[in-house]
Amino acid sequence: MQYLERITIDPELCHGKPCVRGMRWPVEVIIDMLGAGMSFDEIVEDHPELEQEDILACLNYAKLLVSGRSLREAA
């Protein structure tokens, strides 16, 4: 699945939650910003360390979880 290599899981980072590129940006926070109505451009403008591809990766990861699959299965 496209962009999933950008999602990392490290037990030492954010309590092992899935994060963007090893940064302290949990997927759930990105999804929350989108759910609050922020656009991709607004998120990237407010947080320049993030890239549009990171947001797409979070959406792809969420889709994967909703489908009942795991990151390991998608690899």
Predicted model as a PDB file, atoms N, CA, C, CB and O in Angstrom, pLDDT in the B-factor column:
MODEL        1                                                                  
ATOM      1  N   MET A   1       0.853  -1.174   0.000  1.00 58.00           N  
ATOM      2  CA  MET A   1       0.000   0.000   0.000  1.00 58.00           C  
ATOM      3  C   MET A   1       0.900   1.240   0.000  1.00 58.00           C  
ATOM      4  CB  MET A   1      -0.971  -0.003   1.232  1.00 58.00           C  
ATOM      5  O   MET A   1       1.904   1.299   0.710  1.00 58.00           O  
ATOM      6  N   GLN A   2       0.527   2.190  -0.785  1.00 77.00           N  
ATOM      7  CA  GLN A   2       1.348   3.384  -0.990  1.00 77.00           C  
ATOM      8  C   GLN A   2       1.540   4.187   0.300  1.00 77.00           C  
ATOM      9  CB  GLN A   2       0.716   4.269  -2.053  1.00 77.00           C  
ATOM     10  O   GLN A   2       0.608   4.362   1.084  1.00 77.00           O  
ATOM     11  N   TYR A   3       2.746   4.661   0.497  1.00 88.00           N  
ATOM     12  CA  TYR A   3       3.134   5.552   1.597  1.00 88.00           C  
ATOM     13  C   TYR A   3       3.297   4.877   2.962  1.00 88.00           C  
ATOM     14  CB  TYR A   3       2.125   6.628   1.722  1.00 88.00           C  
ATOM     15  O   TYR A   3       3.756   5.535   3.896  1.00 88.00           O  
ATOM     16  N   LEU A   4       2.952   3.627   3.118  1.00 91.00           N  
ATOM     17  CA  LEU A   4       2.985   3.013   4.444  1.00 91.00           C  
ATOM     18  C   LEU A   4       4.383   2.932   5.038  1.00 91.00           C  
ATOM     19  CB  LEU A   4       2.396   1.639   4.378  1.00 91.00           C  
ATOM     20  O   LEU A   4       4.526   2.775   6.250  1.00 91.00           O  
ATOM     21  N   GLU A   5       5.414   3.034   4.212  1.00 94.00           N  
ATOM     22  CA  GLU A   5       6.781   3.034   4.747  1.00 94.00           C  
ATOM     23  C   GLU A   5       7.040   4.264   5.610  1.00 94.00           C  
ATOM     24  CB  GLU A   5       7.801   2.975   3.605  1.00 94.00           C  
ATOM     25  O   GLU A   5       8.016   4.303   6.359  1.00 94.00           O  
ATOM     26  N   ARG A   6       6.180   5.257   5.509  1.00 96.00           N  
ATOM     27  CA  ARG A   6       6.314   6.473   6.316  1.00 96.00           C  
ATOM     28  C   ARG A   6       5.765   6.290   7.732  1.00 96.00           C  
ATOM     29  CB  ARG A   6       5.597   7.632   5.633  1.00 96.00           C  
ATOM     30  O   ARG A   6       6.006   7.131   8.598  1.00 96.00           O  
ATOM     31  N   ILE A   7       5.044   5.221   7.972  1.00 96.00           N  
ATOM     32  CA  ILE A   7       4.474   4.960   9.296  1.00 96.00           C  
ATOM     33  C   ILE A   7       5.417   4.023  10.047  1.00 96.00           C  
ATOM     34  CB  ILE A   7       3.032   4.342   9.187  1.00 96.00           C  
ATOM     35  O   ILE A   7       5.741   2.933   9.575  1.00 96.00           O  
ATOM     36  N   THR A   8       5.849   4.471  11.227  1.00 95.00           N  
ATOM     37  CA  THR A   8       6.777   3.680  12.026  1.00 95.00           C  
ATOM     38  C   THR A   8       6.166   3.399  13.394  1.00 95.00           C  
ATOM     39  CB  THR A   8       8.134   4.406  12.173  1.00 95.00           C  
ATOM     40  O   THR A   8       5.387   4.189  13.928  1.00 95.00           O  
ATOM     41  N   ILE A   9       6.543   2.259  13.936  1.00 94.00           N  
ATOM     42  CA  ILE A   9       6.095   1.883  15.276  1.00 94.00           C  
ATOM     43  C   ILE A   9       7.337   1.544  16.083  1.00 94.00           C  
ATOM     44  CB  ILE A   9       5.080   0.674  15.240  1.00 94.00           C  
ATOM     45  O   ILE A   9       8.066   0.602  15.771  1.00 94.00           O  
ATOM     46  N   ASP A  10       7.561   2.327  17.122  1.00 96.00           N  
ATOM     47  CA  ASP A  10       8.729   2.171  17.988  1.00 96.00           C  
ATOM     48  C   ASP A  10       8.244   2.196  19.431  1.00 96.00           C  
ATOM     49  CB  ASP A  10       9.799   3.296  17.727  1.00 96.00           C  
ATOM     50  O   ASP A  10       7.665   3.192  19.864  1.00 96.00           O  
ATOM     51  N   PRO A  11       8.467   1.122  20.184  1.00 96.00           N  
ATOM     52  CA  PRO A  11       8.005   1.089  21.577  1.00 96.00           C  
ATOM     53  C   PRO A  11       8.559   2.226  22.431  1.00 96.00           C  
ATOM     54  CB  PRO A  11       8.382  -0.225  22.202  1.00 96.00           C  
ATOM     55  O   PRO A  11       7.983   2.557  23.468  1.00 96.00           O  
ATOM     56  N   GLU A  12       9.660   2.821  22.012  1.00 96.00           N  
ATOM     57  CA  GLU A  12      10.294   3.909  22.765  1.00 96.00           C  
ATOM     58  C   GLU A  12       9.754   5.291  22.370  1.00 96.00           C  
ATOM     59  CB  GLU A  12      11.802   3.872  22.553  1.00 96.00           C  
ATOM     60  O   GLU A  12      10.148   6.302  22.951  1.00 96.00           O  
ATOM     61  N   LEU A  13       8.862   5.329  21.392  1.00 95.00           N  
ATOM     62  CA  LEU A  13       8.360   6.605  20.871  1.00 95.00           C  
ATOM     63  C   LEU A  13       6.841   6.648  20.993  1.00 95.00           C  
ATOM     64  CB  LEU A  13       8.792   6.809  19.393  1.00 95.00           C  
ATOM     65  O   LEU A  13       6.147   5.782  20.461  1.00 95.00           O  
ATOM     66  N   CYS A  14       6.337   7.636  21.678  1.00 96.00           N  
ATOM     67  CA  CYS A  14       4.893   7.839  21.821  1.00 96.00           C  
ATOM     68  C   CYS A  14       4.170   6.573  22.288  1.00 96.00           C  
ATOM     69  CB  CYS A  14       4.302   8.307  20.498  1.00 96.00           C  
ATOM     70  O   CYS A  14       3.094   6.236  21.794  1.00 96.00           O  
ATOM     71  N   HIS A  15       4.782   5.885  23.245  1.00 96.00           N  
ATOM     72  CA  HIS A  15       4.187   4.682  23.846  1.00 96.00           C  
ATOM     73  C   HIS A  15       3.896   3.592  22.818  1.00 96.00           C  
ATOM     74  CB  HIS A  15       2.904   5.047  24.568  1.00 96.00           C  
ATOM     75  O   HIS A  15       2.971   2.799  22.994  1.00 96.00           O  
ATOM     76  N   GLY A  16       4.683   3.554  21.751  1.00 96.00           N  
ATOM     77  CA  GLY A  16       4.522   2.516  20.740  1.00 96.00           C  
ATOM     78  C   GLY A  16       3.402   2.760  19.749  1.00 96.00           C  
ATOM     79  O   GLY A  16       3.065   1.879  18.959  1.00 96.00           O  
ATOM     80  N   LYS A  17       2.821   3.952  19.786  1.00 96.00           N  
ATOM     81  CA  LYS A  17       1.766   4.263  18.818  1.00 96.00           C  
ATOM     82  C   LYS A  17       2.370   4.458  17.437  1.00 96.00           C  
ATOM     83  CB  LYS A  17       0.979   5.523  19.244  1.00 96.00           C  
ATOM     84  O   LYS A  17       3.517   4.892  17.327  1.00 96.00           O  
ATOM     85  N   PRO A  18       1.622   4.148  16.378  1.00 96.00           N  
ATOM     86  CA  PRO A  18       2.107   4.389  15.020  1.00 96.00           C  
ATOM     87  C   PRO A  18       2.326   5.887  14.814  1.00 96.00           C  
ATOM     88  CB  PRO A  18       1.107   3.833  13.967  1.00 96.00           C  
ATOM     89  O   PRO A  18       1.449   6.701  15.100  1.00 96.00           O  
ATOM     90  N   CYS A  19       3.510   6.234  14.313  1.00 98.00           N  
ATOM     91  CA  CYS A  19       3.895   7.630  14.118  1.00 98.00           C  
ATOM     92  C   CYS A  19       4.377   7.860  12.693  1.00 98.00           C  
ATOM     93  CB  CYS A  19       4.986   8.035  15.119  1.00 98.00           C  
ATOM     94  O   CYS A  19       4.627   6.920  11.938  1.00 98.00           O  
ATOM     95  N   VAL A  20       4.498   9.113  12.356  1.00 98.00           N  
ATOM     96  CA  VAL A  20       4.990   9.521  11.044  1.00 98.00           C  
ATOM     97  C   VAL A  20       6.513   9.594  11.069  1.00 98.00           C  
ATOM     98  CB  VAL A  20       4.384  10.884  10.626  1.00 98.00           C  
ATOM     99  O   VAL A  20       7.090  10.351  11.850  1.00 98.00           O  
ATOM    100  N   ARG A  21       7.151   8.820  10.226  1.00 97.00           N  
ATOM    101  CA  ARG A  21       8.601   8.845   9.979  1.00 97.00           C  
ATOM    102  C   ARG A  21       9.459   8.922  11.240  1.00 97.00           C  
ATOM    103  CB  ARG A  21       8.932  10.006   9.104  1.00 97.00           C  
ATOM    104  O   ARG A  21      10.470   9.625  11.258  1.00 97.00           O  
ATOM    105  N   GLY A  22       9.072   8.219  12.278  1.00 96.00           N  
ATOM    106  CA  GLY A  22       9.883   8.194  13.483  1.00 96.00           C  
ATOM    107  C   GLY A  22       9.854   9.485  14.282  1.00 96.00           C  
ATOM    108  O   GLY A  22      10.631   9.651  15.222  1.00 96.00           O  
ATOM    109  N   MET A  23       8.967  10.399  13.919  1.00 97.00           N  
ATOM    110  CA  MET A  23       8.827  11.654  14.648  1.00 97.00           C  
ATOM    111  C   MET A  23       7.737  11.475  15.705  1.00 97.00           C  
ATOM    112  CB  MET A  23       8.487  12.841  13.678  1.00 97.00           C  
ATOM    113  O   MET A  23       7.035  10.464  15.725  1.00 97.00           O  
ATOM    114  N   ARG A  24       7.612  12.436  16.549  1.00 96.00           N  
ATOM    115  CA  ARG A  24       6.579  12.386  17.585  1.00 96.00           C  
ATOM    116  C   ARG A  24       5.249  12.933  17.053  1.00 96.00           C  
ATOM    117  CB  ARG A  24       7.027  13.184  18.828  1.00 96.00           C  
ATOM    118  O   ARG A  24       4.627  13.813  17.648  1.00 96.00           O  
ATOM    119  N   TRP A  25       4.852  12.387  15.934  1.00 98.00           N  
ATOM    120  CA  TRP A  25       3.568  12.718  15.315  1.00 98.00           C  
ATOM    121  C   TRP A  25       2.766  11.433  15.163  1.00 98.00           C  
ATOM    122  CB  TRP A  25       3.766  13.426  13.929  1.00 98.00           C  
ATOM    123  O   TRP A  25       2.866  10.765  14.133  1.00 98.00           O  
ATOM    124  N   PRO A  26       1.961  11.070  16.181  1.00 98.00           N  
ATOM    125  CA  PRO A  26       1.131   9.869  16.053  1.00 98.00           C  
ATOM    126  C   PRO A  26       0.108  10.008  14.922  1.00 98.00           C  
ATOM    127  CB  PRO A  26       0.412   9.583  17.374  1.00 98.00           C  
ATOM    128  O   PRO A  26      -0.417  11.090  14.659  1.00 98.00           O  
ATOM    129  N   VAL A  27      -0.152   8.897  14.275  1.00 98.00           N  
ATOM    130  CA  VAL A  27      -1.153   8.866  13.207  1.00 98.00           C  
ATOM    131  C   VAL A  27      -2.476   9.432  13.714  1.00 98.00           C  
ATOM    132  CB  VAL A  27      -1.349   7.423  12.680  1.00 98.00           C  
ATOM    133  O   VAL A  27      -3.141  10.184  13.002  1.00 98.00           O  
ATOM    134  N   GLU A  28      -2.858   9.078  14.928  1.00 97.00           N  
ATOM    135  CA  GLU A  28      -4.150   9.525  15.447  1.00 97.00           C  
ATOM    136  C   GLU A  28      -4.250  11.050  15.536  1.00 97.00           C  
ATOM    137  CB  GLU A  28      -4.390   8.919  16.816  1.00 97.00           C  
ATOM    138  O   GLU A  28      -5.342  11.599  15.389  1.00 97.00           O  
ATOM    139  N   VAL A  29      -3.145  11.733  15.770  1.00 98.00           N  
ATOM    140  CA  VAL A  29      -3.167  13.199  15.847  1.00 98.00           C  
ATOM    141  C   VAL A  29      -3.418  13.796  14.465  1.00 98.00           C  
ATOM    142  CB  VAL A  29      -1.837  13.738  16.431  1.00 98.00           C  
ATOM    143  O   VAL A  29      -4.172  14.759  14.322  1.00 98.00           O  
ATOM    144  N   ILE A  30      -2.779  13.216  13.448  1.00 98.00           N  
ATOM    145  CA  ILE A  30      -2.993  13.699  12.070  1.00 98.00           C  
ATOM    146  C   ILE A  30      -4.446  13.467  11.662  1.00 98.00           C  
ATOM    147  CB  ILE A  30      -2.027  12.983  11.071  1.00 98.00           C  
ATOM    148  O   ILE A  30      -5.081  14.352  11.088  1.00 98.00           O  
ATOM    149  N   ILE A  31      -4.969  12.280  11.957  1.00 98.00           N  
ATOM    150  CA  ILE A  31      -6.360  11.973  11.627  1.00 98.00           C  
ATOM    151  C   ILE A  31      -7.292  12.923  12.378  1.00 98.00           C  
ATOM    152  CB  ILE A  31      -6.695  10.498  11.970  1.00 98.00           C  
ATOM    153  O   ILE A  31      -8.299  13.370  11.829  1.00 98.00           O  
ATOM    154  N   ASP A  32      -6.958  13.229  13.630  1.00 98.00           N  
ATOM    155  CA  ASP A  32      -7.763  14.156  14.422  1.00 98.00           C  
ATOM    156  C   ASP A  32      -7.788  15.545  13.790  1.00 98.00           C  
ATOM    157  CB  ASP A  32      -7.225  14.239  15.852  1.00 98.00           C  
ATOM    158  O   ASP A  32      -8.838  16.186  13.745  1.00 98.00           O  
ATOM    159  N   MET A  33      -6.640  16.013  13.304  1.00 98.00           N  
ATOM    160  CA  MET A  33      -6.605  17.327  12.647  1.00 98.00           C  
ATOM    161  C   MET A  33      -7.481  17.339  11.398  1.00 98.00           C  
ATOM    162  CB  MET A  33      -5.159  17.706  12.278  1.00 98.00           C  
ATOM    163  O   MET A  33      -8.201  18.305  11.145  1.00 98.00           O  
ATOM    164  N   LEU A  34      -7.417  16.265  10.622  1.00 98.00           N  
ATOM    165  CA  LEU A  34      -8.269  16.173   9.436  1.00 98.00           C  
ATOM    166  C   LEU A  34      -9.737  16.147   9.835  1.00 98.00           C  
ATOM    167  CB  LEU A  34      -7.921  14.923   8.612  1.00 98.00           C  
ATOM    168  O   LEU A  34     -10.570  16.808   9.214  1.00 98.00           O  
ATOM    169  N   GLY A  35     -10.047  15.382  10.872  1.00 98.00           N  
ATOM    170  CA  GLY A  35     -11.422  15.286  11.357  1.00 98.00           C  
ATOM    171  C   GLY A  35     -11.954  16.610  11.889  1.00 98.00           C  
ATOM    172  O   GLY A  35     -13.160  16.856  11.871  1.00 98.00           O  
ATOM    173  N   ALA A  36     -11.050  17.457  12.361  1.00 98.00           N  
ATOM    174  CA  ALA A  36     -11.441  18.783  12.858  1.00 98.00           C  
ATOM    175  C   ALA A  36     -11.654  19.767  11.717  1.00 98.00           C  
ATOM    176  CB  ALA A  36     -10.381  19.324  13.817  1.00 98.00           C  
ATOM    177  O   ALA A  36     -12.042  20.914  11.940  1.00 98.00           O  
ATOM    178  N   GLY A  37     -11.396  19.310  10.489  1.00 98.00           N  
ATOM    179  CA  GLY A  37     -11.655  20.163   9.332  1.00 98.00           C  
ATOM    180  C   GLY A  37     -10.438  20.829   8.736  1.00 98.00           C  
ATOM    181  O   GLY A  37     -10.564  21.609   7.792  1.00 98.00           O  
ATOM    182  N   MET A  38      -9.244  20.538   9.273  1.00 98.00           N  
ATOM    183  CA  MET A  38      -8.038  21.134   8.686  1.00 98.00           C  
ATOM    184  C   MET A  38      -7.744  20.492   7.330  1.00 98.00           C  
ATOM    185  CB  MET A  38      -6.822  20.968   9.639  1.00 98.00           C  
ATOM    186  O   MET A  38      -7.922  19.288   7.149  1.00 98.00           O  
ATOM    187  N   SER A  39      -7.301  21.299   6.402  1.00 98.00           N  
ATOM    188  CA  SER A  39      -6.919  20.791   5.087  1.00 98.00           C  
ATOM    189  C   SER A  39      -5.465  20.321   5.138  1.00 98.00           C  
ATOM    190  CB  SER A  39      -7.113  21.882   3.986  1.00 98.00           C  
ATOM    191  O   SER A  39      -4.731  20.633   6.075  1.00 98.00           O  
ATOM    192  N   PHE A  40      -5.068  19.574   4.124  1.00 98.00           N  
ATOM    193  CA  PHE A  40      -3.667  19.149   4.014  1.00 98.00           C  
ATOM    194  C   PHE A  40      -2.758  20.371   4.080  1.00 98.00           C  
ATOM    195  CB  PHE A  40      -3.424  18.359   2.695  1.00 98.00           C  
ATOM    196  O   PHE A  40      -1.771  20.388   4.815  1.00 98.00           O  
ATOM    197  N   ASP A  41      -3.104  21.390   3.300  1.00 98.00           N  
ATOM    198  CA  ASP A  41      -2.273  22.594   3.242  1.00 98.00           C  
ATOM    199  C   ASP A  41      -2.164  23.277   4.599  1.00 98.00           C  
ATOM    200  CB  ASP A  41      -2.834  23.570   2.220  1.00 98.00           C  
ATOM    201  O   ASP A  41      -1.088  23.742   4.975  1.00 98.00           O  
ATOM    202  N   GLU A  42      -3.258  23.340   5.328  1.00 98.00           N  
ATOM    203  CA  GLU A  42      -3.225  23.963   6.653  1.00 98.00           C  
ATOM    204  C   GLU A  42      -2.333  23.185   7.619  1.00 98.00           C  
ATOM    205  CB  GLU A  42      -4.640  24.069   7.223  1.00 98.00           C  
ATOM    206  O   GLU A  42      -1.580  23.775   8.394  1.00 98.00           O  
ATOM    207  N   ILE A  43      -2.424  21.874   7.565  1.00 98.00           N  
ATOM    208  CA  ILE A  43      -1.596  21.047   8.452  1.00 98.00           C  
ATOM    209  C   ILE A  43      -0.120  21.249   8.142  1.00 98.00           C  
ATOM    210  CB  ILE A  43      -1.968  19.555   8.313  1.00 98.00           C  
ATOM    211  O   ILE A  43       0.685  21.449   9.052  1.00 98.00           O  
ATOM    212  N   VAL A  44       0.235  21.199   6.875  1.00 98.00           N  
ATOM    213  CA  VAL A  44       1.639  21.361   6.473  1.00 98.00           C  
ATOM    214  C   VAL A  44       2.127  22.779   6.766  1.00 98.00           C  
ATOM    215  CB  VAL A  44       1.812  21.041   4.972  1.00 98.00           C  
ATOM    216  O   VAL A  44       3.280  22.971   7.153  1.00 98.00           O  
ATOM    217  N   GLU A  45       1.268  23.756   6.586  1.00 98.00           N  
ATOM    218  CA  GLU A  45       1.654  25.144   6.876  1.00 98.00           C  
ATOM    219  C   GLU A  45       1.903  25.337   8.374  1.00 98.00           C  
ATOM    220  CB  GLU A  45       0.558  26.122   6.390  1.00 98.00           C  
ATOM    221  O   GLU A  45       2.863  26.000   8.768  1.00 98.00           O  
ATOM    222  N   ASP A  46       1.045  24.762   9.196  1.00 98.00           N  
ATOM    223  CA  ASP A  46       1.195  24.886  10.655  1.00 98.00           C  
ATOM    224  C   ASP A  46       2.332  24.029  11.203  1.00 98.00           C  
ATOM    225  CB  ASP A  46      -0.102  24.502  11.343  1.00 98.00           C  
ATOM    226  O   ASP A  46       2.919  24.349  12.237  1.00 98.00           O  
ATOM    227  N   HIS A  47       2.635  22.941  10.505  1.00 98.00           N  
ATOM    228  CA  HIS A  47       3.646  21.984  10.969  1.00 98.00           C  
ATOM    229  C   HIS A  47       4.565  21.621   9.793  1.00 98.00           C  
ATOM    230  CB  HIS A  47       2.968  20.695  11.569  1.00 98.00           C  
ATOM    231  O   HIS A  47       4.414  20.554   9.197  1.00 98.00           O  
ATOM    232  N   PRO A  48       5.507  22.495   9.462  1.00 97.00           N  
ATOM    233  CA  PRO A  48       6.321  22.324   8.241  1.00 97.00           C  
ATOM    234  C   PRO A  48       7.194  21.066   8.224  1.00 97.00           C  
ATOM    235  CB  PRO A  48       7.203  23.519   8.067  1.00 97.00           C  
ATOM    236  O   PRO A  48       7.710  20.692   7.170  1.00 97.00           O  
ATOM    237  N   GLU A  49       7.364  20.415   9.368  1.00 98.00           N  
ATOM    238  CA  GLU A  49       8.125  19.161   9.366  1.00 98.00           C  
ATOM    239  C   GLU A  49       7.323  18.019   8.743  1.00 98.00           C  
ATOM    240  CB  GLU A  49       8.536  18.790  10.794  1.00 98.00           C  
ATOM    241  O   GLU A  49       7.881  16.975   8.405  1.00 98.00           O  
ATOM    242  N   LEU A  50       6.026  18.218   8.594  1.00 98.00           N  
ATOM    243  CA  LEU A  50       5.173  17.231   7.942  1.00 98.00           C  
ATOM    244  C   LEU A  50       5.073  17.525   6.451  1.00 98.00           C  
ATOM    245  CB  LEU A  50       3.774  17.215   8.582  1.00 98.00           C  
ATOM    246  O   LEU A  50       5.198  18.669   6.016  1.00 98.00           O  
ATOM    247  N   GLU A  51       4.846  16.477   5.688  1.00 97.00           N  
ATOM    248  CA  GLU A  51       4.678  16.590   4.235  1.00 97.00           C  
ATOM    249  C   GLU A  51       3.322  16.015   3.854  1.00 97.00           C  
ATOM    250  CB  GLU A  51       5.826  15.854   3.471  1.00 97.00           C  
ATOM    251  O   GLU A  51       2.749  15.211   4.589  1.00 97.00           O  
ATOM    252  N   GLN A  52       2.823  16.425   2.722  1.00 97.00           N  
ATOM    253  CA  GLN A  52       1.533  15.916   2.246  1.00 97.00           C  
ATOM    254  C   GLN A  52       1.536  14.391   2.205  1.00 97.00           C  
ATOM    255  CB  GLN A  52       1.210  16.482   0.851  1.00 97.00           C  
ATOM    256  O   GLN A  52       0.526  13.764   2.525  1.00 97.00           O  
ATOM    257  N   GLU A  53       2.647  13.794   1.819  1.00 97.00           N  
ATOM    258  CA  GLU A  53       2.746  12.341   1.753  1.00 97.00           C  
ATOM    259  C   GLU A  53       2.596  11.704   3.131  1.00 97.00           C  
ATOM    260  CB  GLU A  53       4.073  11.934   1.134  1.00 97.00           C  
ATOM    261  O   GLU A  53       2.120  10.573   3.238  1.00 97.00           O  
ATOM    262  N   ASP A  54       2.997  12.413   4.186  1.00 98.00           N  
ATOM    263  CA  ASP A  54       2.815  11.911   5.548  1.00 98.00           C  
ATOM    264  C   ASP A  54       1.328  11.813   5.881  1.00 98.00           C  
ATOM    265  CB  ASP A  54       3.535  12.822   6.567  1.00 98.00           C  
ATOM    266  O   ASP A  54       0.883  10.847   6.501  1.00 98.00           O  
ATOM    267  N   ILE A  55       0.576  12.812   5.468  1.00 98.00           N  
ATOM    268  CA  ILE A  55      -0.866  12.817   5.727  1.00 98.00           C  
ATOM    269  C   ILE A  55      -1.534  11.696   4.950  1.00 98.00           C  
ATOM    270  CB  ILE A  55      -1.490  14.179   5.350  1.00 98.00           C  
ATOM    271  O   ILE A  55      -2.404  10.999   5.473  1.00 98.00           O  
ATOM    272  N   LEU A  56      -1.126  11.526   3.705  1.00 97.00           N  
ATOM    273  CA  LEU A  56      -1.664  10.421   2.904  1.00 97.00           C  
ATOM    274  C   LEU A  56      -1.308   9.077   3.530  1.00 97.00           C  
ATOM    275  CB  LEU A  56      -1.132  10.489   1.461  1.00 97.00           C  
ATOM    276  O   LEU A  56      -2.117   8.149   3.514  1.00 97.00           O  
ATOM    277  N   ALA A  57      -0.108   8.971   4.080  1.00 97.00           N  
ATOM    278  CA  ALA A  57       0.306   7.737   4.749  1.00 97.00           C  
ATOM    279  C   ALA A  57      -0.601   7.452   5.943  1.00 97.00           C  
ATOM    280  CB  ALA A  57       1.780   7.832   5.205  1.00 97.00           C  
ATOM    281  O   ALA A  57      -0.988   6.305   6.167  1.00 97.00           O  
ATOM    282  N   CYS A  58      -0.942   8.485   6.708  1.00 97.00           N  
ATOM    283  CA  CYS A  58      -1.833   8.313   7.862  1.00 97.00           C  
ATOM    284  C   CYS A  58      -3.208   7.836   7.417  1.00 97.00           C  
ATOM    285  CB  CYS A  58      -1.960   9.628   8.647  1.00 97.00           C  
ATOM    286  O   CYS A  58      -3.800   6.962   8.050  1.00 97.00           O  
ATOM    287  N   LEU A  59      -3.713   8.403   6.341  1.00 96.00           N  
ATOM    288  CA  LEU A  59      -5.013   7.970   5.825  1.00 96.00           C  
ATOM    289  C   LEU A  59      -4.955   6.531   5.327  1.00 96.00           C  
ATOM    290  CB  LEU A  59      -5.475   8.896   4.696  1.00 96.00           C  
ATOM    291  O   LEU A  59      -5.880   5.753   5.559  1.00 96.00           O  
ATOM    292  N   ASN A  60      -3.878   6.179   4.649  1.00 94.00           N  
ATOM    293  CA  ASN A  60      -3.725   4.796   4.185  1.00 94.00           C  
ATOM    294  C   ASN A  60      -3.613   3.828   5.353  1.00 94.00           C  
ATOM    295  CB  ASN A  60      -2.496   4.669   3.286  1.00 94.00           C  
ATOM    296  O   ASN A  60      -4.154   2.723   5.302  1.00 94.00           O  
ATOM    297  N   TYR A  61      -2.917   4.238   6.401  1.00 94.00           N  
ATOM    298  CA  TYR A  61      -2.787   3.399   7.586  1.00 94.00           C  
ATOM    299  C   TYR A  61      -4.151   3.212   8.253  1.00 94.00           C  
ATOM    300  CB  TYR A  61      -1.778   4.015   8.579  1.00 94.00           C  
ATOM    301  O   TYR A  61      -4.503   2.101   8.648  1.00 94.00           O  
ATOM    302  N   ALA A  62      -4.911   4.289   8.378  1.00 94.00           N  
ATOM    303  CA  ALA A  62      -6.254   4.193   8.963  1.00 94.00           C  
ATOM    304  C   ALA A  62      -7.140   3.263   8.134  1.00 94.00           C  
ATOM    305  CB  ALA A  62      -6.901   5.594   9.066  1.00 94.00           C  
ATOM    306  O   ALA A  62      -7.898   2.463   8.682  1.00 94.00           O  
ATOM    307  N   LYS A  63      -7.037   3.373   6.827  1.00 93.00           N  
ATOM    308  CA  LYS A  63      -7.811   2.491   5.934  1.00 93.00           C  
ATOM    309  C   LYS A  63      -7.422   1.033   6.170  1.00 93.00           C  
ATOM    310  CB  LYS A  63      -7.581   2.873   4.442  1.00 93.00           C  
ATOM    311  O   LYS A  63      -8.280   0.151   6.198  1.00 93.00           O  
ATOM    312  N   LEU A  64      -6.137   0.792   6.338  1.00 91.00           N  
ATOM    313  CA  LEU A  64      -5.639  -0.552   6.578  1.00 91.00           C  
ATOM    314  C   LEU A  64      -6.239  -1.118   7.871  1.00 91.00           C  
ATOM    315  CB  LEU A  64      -4.100  -0.550   6.649  1.00 91.00           C  
ATOM    316  O   LEU A  64      -6.693  -2.262   7.895  1.00 91.00           O  
ATOM    317  N   LEU A  65      -6.239  -0.324   8.933  1.00 91.00           N  
ATOM    318  CA  LEU A  65      -6.786  -0.781  10.209  1.00 91.00           C  
ATOM    319  C   LEU A  65      -8.286  -1.045  10.122  1.00 91.00           C  
ATOM    320  CB  LEU A  65      -6.505   0.247  11.296  1.00 91.00           C  
ATOM    321  O   LEU A  65      -8.778  -2.032  10.669  1.00 91.00           O  
ATOM    322  N   VAL A  66      -9.003  -0.174   9.445  1.00 92.00           N  
ATOM    323  CA  VAL A  66     -10.439  -0.351   9.307  1.00 92.00           C  
ATOM    324  C   VAL A  66     -10.752  -1.617   8.515  1.00 92.00           C  
ATOM    325  CB  VAL A  66     -11.066   0.869   8.629  1.00 92.00           C  
ATOM    326  O   VAL A  66     -11.779  -2.257   8.741  1.00 92.00           O  
ATOM    327  N   SER A  67      -9.880  -1.970   7.602  1.00 90.00           N  
ATOM    328  CA  SER A  67     -10.099  -3.170   6.795  1.00 90.00           C  
ATOM    329  C   SER A  67      -9.817  -4.447   7.587  1.00 90.00           C  
ATOM    330  CB  SER A  67      -9.221  -3.130   5.547  1.00 90.00           C  
ATOM    331  O   SER A  67     -10.114  -5.549   7.127  1.00 90.00           O  
ATOM    332  N   GLY A  68      -9.240  -4.289   8.784  1.00 85.00           N  
ATOM    333  CA  GLY A  68      -8.928  -5.454   9.606  1.00 85.00           C  
ATOM    334  C   GLY A  68      -7.561  -6.047   9.345  1.00 85.00           C  
ATOM    335  O   GLY A  68      -7.229  -7.103   9.884  1.00 85.00           O  
ATOM    336  N   ARG A  69      -6.768  -5.384   8.527  1.00 76.00           N  
ATOM    337  CA  ARG A  69      -5.420  -5.868   8.213  1.00 76.00           C  
ATOM    338  C   ARG A  69      -4.411  -5.147   9.091  1.00 76.00           C  
ATOM    339  CB  ARG A  69      -5.085  -5.659   6.710  1.00 76.00           C  
ATOM    340  O   ARG A  69      -4.735  -4.151   9.737  1.00 76.00           O  
ATOM    341  N   SER A  70      -3.192  -5.655   9.108  1.00 69.00           N  
ATOM    342  CA  SER A  70      -2.139  -5.025   9.893  1.00 69.00           C  
ATOM    343  C   SER A  70      -1.060  -4.471   8.953  1.00 69.00           C  
ATOM    344  CB  SER A  70      -1.525  -6.036  10.902  1.00 69.00           C  
ATOM    345  O   SER A  70      -1.035  -4.770   7.759  1.00 69.00           O  
ATOM    346  N   LEU A  71      -0.187  -3.667   9.521  1.00 68.00           N  
ATOM    347  CA  LEU A  71       0.915  -3.113   8.749  1.00 68.00           C  
ATOM    348  C   LEU A  71       1.795  -4.232   8.210  1.00 68.00           C  
ATOM    349  CB  LEU A  71       1.743  -2.143   9.605  1.00 68.00           C  
ATOM    350  O   LEU A  71       2.282  -4.154   7.082  1.00 68.00           O  
ATOM    351  N   ARG A  72       1.999  -5.266   9.005  1.00 68.00           N  
ATOM    352  CA  ARG A  72       2.804  -6.420   8.579  1.00 68.00           C  
ATOM    353  C   ARG A  72       2.187  -7.118   7.367  1.00 68.00           C  
ATOM    354  CB  ARG A  72       2.953  -7.421   9.735  1.00 68.00           C  
ATOM    355  O   ARG A  72       2.901  -7.523   6.449  1.00 68.00           O  
ATOM    356  N   GLU A  73       0.862  -7.257   7.368  1.00 68.00           N  
ATOM    357  CA  GLU A  73       0.185  -7.916   6.261  1.00 68.00           C  
ATOM    358  C   GLU A  73       0.269  -7.111   4.982  1.00 68.00           C  
ATOM    359  CB  GLU A  73      -1.255  -8.167   6.609  1.00 68.00           C  
ATOM    360  O   GLU A  73       0.274  -7.675   3.888  1.00 68.00           O  
ATOM    361  N   ALA A  74       0.334  -5.797   5.112  1.00 66.00           N  
ATOM    362  CA  ALA A  74       0.364  -4.925   3.932  1.00 66.00           C  
ATOM    363  C   ALA A  74       1.732  -4.898   3.273  1.00 66.00           C  
ATOM    364  CB  ALA A  74      -0.043  -3.516   4.312  1.00 66.00           C  
ATOM    365  O   ALA A  74       1.852  -4.549   2.099  1.00 66.00           O  
ATOM    366  N   ALA A  75       2.768  -5.266   4.027  1.00 62.00           N  
ATOM    367  CA  ALA A  75       4.137  -5.215   3.496  1.00 62.00           C  
ATOM    368  C   ALA A  75       4.384  -6.261   2.452  1.00 62.00           C  
ATOM    369  CB  ALA A  75       5.135  -5.377   4.601  1.00 62.00           C  
ATOM    370  O   ALA A  75       5.487  -6.346   1.911  1.00 62.00           O  
TER     371      ALA A  75                                                      
ENDMDL                                                                          
END                                                                             
